[in-house]
């Protein structure tokens, strides 16, 4: 039985996870730290200086068709920073509501879904967690 380590996080009320191999770090951020980028796509929230390196701030809810959590005054003060070698377009991070935990999942607990950005649905006692492929999402948005 194959297992995977994933990072579980929330966007508003929705729960998602991504393979931990894509993640460099998780940081706290403030909207005040974000510099807007003129004429950028809707999913690009701007850029921040993260330890001397420019990092694009991405709102993944645009690609995930999640409810507008910014409009509902739900905070996006955490950011999942991705390994620049595994993503296109340089260093970037997703602005998320909260980061919950690192979990180990087994292949038997994953339901297949016919969506390009979704690796599957991870069955939990209290519902499902949507397992996202961040590489596909970044090319779609």
Secondary structure as GFF3:
##gff-version 3
##sequence-region A 1 141
A	DSSP	beta_strand	3	11	.	.	.	ID=ss1
A	DSSP	beta_strand	14	19	.	.	.	ID=ss2
A	DSSP	three_ten_helix	20	22	.	.	.	ID=ss3
A	DSSP	beta_strand	23	28	.	.	.	ID=ss4
A	DSSP	three_ten_helix	31	33	.	.	.	ID=ss5
A	DSSP	beta_strand	44	50	.	.	.	ID=ss6
A	DSSP	beta_strand	53	58	.	.	.	ID=ss7
A	DSSP	alpha_helix	61	64	.	.	.	ID=ss8
A	DSSP	beta_strand	78	82	.	.	.	ID=ss9
A	DSSP	beta_strand	92	96	.	.	.	ID=ss10
A	DSSP	beta_strand	98	106	.	.	.	ID=ss11
A	DSSP	three_ten_helix	107	109	.	.	.	ID=ss12
A	DSSP	beta_strand	110	111	.	.	.	ID=ss13
A	DSSP	beta_strand	118	124	.	.	.	ID=ss14
A	DSSP	beta_strand	127	132	.	.	.	ID=ss15
A	DSSP	alpha_helix	134	140	.	.	.	ID=ss16
###
